[in-house]
Every structure is written in C-alpha cells, then in structure tokens.
Amino acid sequence: MELEIKNNLVAHRFETTVDGNTAFVDYKLRPGIMTVLHTEVPKELEGRGIAGALSKFALEYISSEKLKLVPLCPFMQSYLQKHLEYDYLIKK
C-alpha cells in the first residue's frame, strides 16, 4: 500500500489518511530537537504497517533536517529497537 504521508506543521504531526481515517505521529519541535510524543492509528487501519511507515517517515525527516530525537512515544521506542540504523538520531 502506497501511503501519502505529510508533515502537518500547524498540528505538529506527521499524518496520513486512509479510507477516511487519519493516523498520525504527534511531535514537539524545539531548536535542533524533535520530541516524538504519540503515535495513533485508528482501529480500522490497524495491522497494515501504517504506524511503522509513519515512524520511518518521521525519522527520515529528522535526519534530513539534522535534528536530534527524543522518543517519548512507546511505539517509536519499540520501532527504534528494531531499526538500529536510526540510533544516531537519538539525543543522548
């Protein structure tokens, strides 16, 4: 499934809409740091890999903008444990 994910700058979240339902990753942005707060996928969209796609998009954005990451979201923390290639983004 090809997802159209966008960075909604006004709402401070990465989001995609599928079948009329919106999944998103909320974040807080400070100079040089993005804190990922929460990932939400509506029940109707669960099991399609959408949360993972949103996480990857967010991490690629963080990398491209040369930001550091503070992953407060449990899903993002779990994703990072499985995708160690993004470890360099985490603010230590």
C-alpha positions as CSV (number, residue, x, y, z in Angstrom):
1,M,0.0,0.0,0.0
2,E,1.4,3.4,-1.0
3,L,0.8,6.0,1.7
4,E,0.8,9.7,1.2
5,I,2.3,11.0,4.4
6,K,2.7,14.7,5.1
7,N,4.1,16.9,7.8
8,N,1.2,18.9,9.2
9,L,3.2,21.9,10.5
10,V,0.1,23.5,12.1
11,A,-0.9,20.4,14.1
12,H,2.7,19.4,14.8
13,R,2.3,15.9,13.4
14,F,3.1,13.6,10.6
15,E,-0.1,12.2,9.2
16,T,-1.8,10.0,6.6
17,T,-5.4,9.4,5.7
18,V,-6.6,6.0,4.5
19,D,-10.3,5.2,3.9
20,G,-11.3,8.4,5.6
21,N,-9.4,7.6,8.8
22,T,-6.3,9.6,9.8
23,A,-3.3,8.1,11.5
24,F,-0.6,10.3,12.9
25,V,2.6,10.8,14.9
26,D,2.5,13.8,17.2
27,Y,5.7,15.8,17.9
28,K,7.0,18.8,19.6
29,L,9.8,20.8,17.9
30,R,12.4,22.9,19.7
31,P,15.6,24.3,18.1
32,G,17.6,21.3,16.9
33,I,15.3,18.7,18.7
34,M,12.2,16.9,17.8
35,T,10.3,15.1,20.6
36,V,8.0,12.3,19.4
37,L,5.1,12.3,21.8
38,H,2.5,9.8,20.5
39,T,1.6,7.5,17.6
40,E,-2.1,6.8,16.9
41,V,-3.6,4.5,14.3
42,P,-7.4,4.2,14.2
43,K,-8.7,0.6,14.9
44,E,-10.0,0.4,11.3
45,L,-6.4,0.8,10.0
46,E,-4.5,-1.5,12.4
47,G,-2.4,-4.3,11.0
48,R,-1.4,-2.5,7.8
49,G,2.0,-1.3,8.8
50,I,0.9,2.3,8.9
51,A,2.5,3.1,12.3
52,G,5.8,1.8,11.0
53,A,5.6,3.8,7.8
54,L,4.8,7.0,9.8
55,S,7.7,6.3,12.1
56,K,10.1,5.8,9.2
57,F,8.9,9.0,7.6
58,A,9.4,10.9,10.8
59,L,12.9,9.5,11.3
60,E,13.9,10.3,7.7
61,Y,12.6,13.8,8.2
62,I,14.5,14.2,11.5
63,S,17.7,13.0,9.7
64,S,17.2,15.3,6.7
65,E,16.7,18.3,8.9
66,K,19.7,17.4,11.0
67,L,17.7,17.3,14.2
68,K,18.1,15.1,17.3
69,L,15.3,12.9,18.5
70,V,13.7,12.5,22.0
71,P,11.4,9.4,21.6
72,L,8.8,9.6,24.3
73,C,6.3,7.6,22.3
74,P,6.3,3.9,23.3
75,F,5.7,2.8,19.6
76,M,8.6,4.9,18.4
77,Q,10.8,3.5,21.2
78,S,9.9,0.0,20.0
79,Y,10.5,0.9,16.4
80,L,13.9,2.2,17.2
81,Q,14.9,-1.0,19.0
82,K,14.2,-2.9,15.7
83,H,15.8,-0.3,13.4
84,L,19.2,0.4,14.9
85,E,20.2,2.3,11.8
86,Y,18.4,5.3,13.3
87,D,20.2,5.2,16.7
88,Y,22.5,8.1,15.7
89,L,19.4,10.4,15.8
90,I,18.6,9.8,19.5
91,K,19.6,12.6,21.8
92,K,21.9,11.1,24.4
